[in-house]
Amino acid sequence: MVEMVNRPYASAFEKFAAGNPDILCLSADLTSSCEIDGFRDRHPDQFVSLGMAEQNMMSFAGGLGLAGFRPFIHTFGVFMYRRPYDQLMASIAYPRRKVRLMGFLPGVTTPGGMTHQSIEDISVMRSIPNMTILETGDATEVESICEAADSIDGPVWCRVLRGSVPRLFDTPIRVGEMRELADGDDILIVTSGICTEEALRARSALQKAGLSIRHLHLNTIKPFDHKALLDHIGSVRHGVITLENHVTEGGIGSLVAEAMADAGTGKRLVRLGLKDTYAHGGSRAYLMRYYGLDALALVRGIEDLMGQSFGIDEDDLDAARVDAVHSIVKAEAL
Amino acid sequence: MRNDRSTEDVALGIRRRVFEHAMRNNGGYLSQACSAGEQLAWLYNEELKLGEPTLPPVPKPFGGVPSADNPDYHTGAGYNGPAAPDYDRLFIAPAHYALVAYATLIEVGRMAPEGLDMFNKDGSSVEMIGAEHSPGMEVHNGTLGIGLSTAAGLAWGRARRGEAGRTWVFMSDGEVQEGQTWEAVQACAHHGIDNLYAIMDVNAQQCDGAMDTVMEVGDIRRKFLTFGAACVEIDGHDLDAMRDAVREPHEGKPLIILAHTNPFHTMGILEERFPRLHYVRFKSEDERARMNASIAKDLGVEPVDYAH
């Protein structure tokens, strides 16, 4: 059974930031929801409350960056790029301010529906010059996201997991290095974020079916080393499948497609994720099933890629975690 | 760095340069020189505490945008001197006033007159809408409404670091239509940011025409006061009024000076173009010639020989 870690960001951020006067903790009325309430209470001098006014917050953070500070902005990811996109561009991205954008509730990790689910943020951020993109997929990555983000000379977009987070890895994020989780030679699976756990659930069933799986987990989405990916693609016989907690346009599926097209790779690619659709409100497990982001969807995608059925169904997959919608480790039911 | 000329003389010089430039280029941001001449002259010639320029008098060509691959990148802030703790900083929030701001830099000896010849020329850093790398600019403000917020963040940070220098913003009244302006004032009040100053050119004009016909904004001063700023209203062509206004006590709050101005001040013939004053492009050679003669007379110079 996988180890679950409660609120890894809360302790990790405090450990990283406390006492460093150049690091500021910015919040937009979602302080406990982003697990920085303890930090606010214990380090009020480093905490700047900017209220529900994200446009000002983004430019204000740009001004703080100009003054030599490294602001960590905390709010739900959607609120950092949809309304204040102009400010994100002009005040943060263009001038390469060292602003760390800690975006909580990536994709379908919230039952908050369309207004709360950042389903296209990676696509947006990938197209912003000067932006770095990191995504956390487990508790260890959440614990190391602050240090990784703060190592970047410029703005950083981070997809941060909160609440009860599984521990899948035992080494911290090393920016620019993908994790090789399996080194088989039939199929390459590329995942990021919460979808990596789904791929891990499917792996034993796929192996039993006789498939040799190569599996990469991406925590650094931009900048991205095409060469390392292409080497892995060259090591598998049949093709590549991507699974992401994001729309399939502009995310890691597109990233892999671009790398393959640029290199003239003649292998098939199946891209799984939200298929040109918004999601709606519901539990994570329900949404991942409904929208085809879970382990079973991955198996079906591989069957499509291979042109054969392996007879794998839900019972053959490793037990799914079921998160309580109402949990003491989450500030509200979102 | 202080200029020996009177501020009135600098304001006149700004208008003469913008006039000459507009005549030669068949149009330009003429009205902004009418309304803002005194404000920018006063800031640069009297009020701002700035060091000697750190960039060459003749601006360098465009040197690329900020990127990890462009280590030599720098902004145009060096025309305002170094970013030292005791010095003031200035953002031109409506970057469309760039032509007027560049003319000001020339009049106070911070940029060579040749700089204006590079205005809006391909490959030049002296851009039409002031960019970060344009002379006298430190941040991008072409998207209206973001200047005050950026300045608020900088001011907060400078206060936290114990710097004595003030952060100033030259603003335009159209920016009060943007919600972000009010978010910024709200944040300044909440955080007690009082090393932040703004002077706003209240000329009641915007791109589409007179502001009252585009979107009424009501009593701006009362709004600023209600949102938590200190705010003084003055005649924006009255330098003594500016000198008094900046002495308004504003502990724990930013000070915003509303400078009410006339968009055809010193160029009366521009009234013919009311209410479309944002960018005056001459409609005919006849209009160009008439404006040339009339404005030259108003400004006490010979008409511009723009044919050569």
Contacts between the chains, C-beta under 8 A, distances in Angstrom:
chain1	res1	chain2	res2	distance
A	48	B	156	7.6
A	48	B	191	7.3
A	49	B	190	7.5
A	50	B	187	5.9
A	51	B	183	8.0
A	51	B	186	7.1
A	51	B	187	7.1
A	51	B	190	7.2
A	53	B	183	3.8
A	53	B	186	6.5
A	53	B	187	6.6
A	55	B	145	7.9
A	55	B	146	7.8
A	55	B	149	7.2
A	55	B	179	6.8
A	55	B	180	4.2
A	55	B	183	5.8
A	56	B	149	4.5
A	56	B	152	7.5
A	56	B	180	5.7
A	56	B	183	3.5
A	56	B	184	4.9
A	56	B	186	7.5
A	56	B	187	5.4
A	57	B	183	8.0
A	57	B	187	7.9
A	58	B	149	7.8
A	59	B	146	4.7
A	59	B	149	3.4
A	59	B	150	4.6
A	59	B	152	8.0
A	59	B	153	6.7
A	59	B	180	7.1
A	59	B	184	7.6
A	60	B	149	5.1
A	60	B	150	7.2
A	60	B	152	5.5
A	60	B	153	3.7
A	60	B	156	7.4
A	60	B	184	7.4
A	60	B	187	6.3
A	61	B	153	6.2
A	62	B	139	7.2
A	62	B	149	8.0
A	62	B	150	5.2
A	62	B	153	6.3
A	63	B	149	7.0
A	63	B	150	4.3
A	63	B	151	6.2
A	63	B	152	6.2
A	63	B	153	2.3
A	63	B	154	3.8
A	63	B	155	7.3
A	63	B	156	7.3
A	63	B	157	6.6
A	64	B	153	4.4
A	64	B	154	7.4
A	64	B	156	6.8
A	64	B	157	4.8
A	65	B	153	7.7
A	66	B	138	7.5
A	66	B	139	7.1
A	66	B	150	7.3
A	66	B	153	7.3
A	66	B	154	5.1
A	66	B	157	7.4
A	67	B	153	7.1
A	67	B	154	5.2
A	67	B	156	7.7
A	67	B	157	2.7
A	67	B	158	5.6
A	67	B	160	7.7
A	67	B	161	6.8
A	68	B	157	6.9
A	68	B	161	7.4
A	69	B	157	5.4
A	69	B	160	7.9
A	86	B	143	5.3
A	86	B	146	7.3
A	87	B	146	5.7
A	87	B	149	7.4
A	87	B	180	7.3
A	90	B	139	7.8
A	90	B	140	4.7
A	90	B	141	7.9
A	90	B	142	7.8
A	90	B	143	5.2
A	90	B	146	5.8
A	91	B	139	7.2
A	91	B	140	7.8
A	91	B	146	5.9
A	91	B	149	7.4
A	91	B	150	5.5
A	94	B	65	7.2
A	94	B	66	6.3
A	94	B	132	7.2
A	94	B	140	5.9
A	95	B	66	5.7
A	95	B	75	7.9
A	95	B	132	6.3
A	95	B	139	6.7
A	95	B	140	7.3
A	96	B	66	4.8
A	96	B	67	7.6
A	96	B	68	7.8
A	129	B	65	7.6
A	129	B	67	6.7
A	130	B	66	6.6
A	130	B	67	6.3
A	130	B	68	7.5
A	153	B	68	6.9
A	154	B	68	6.8
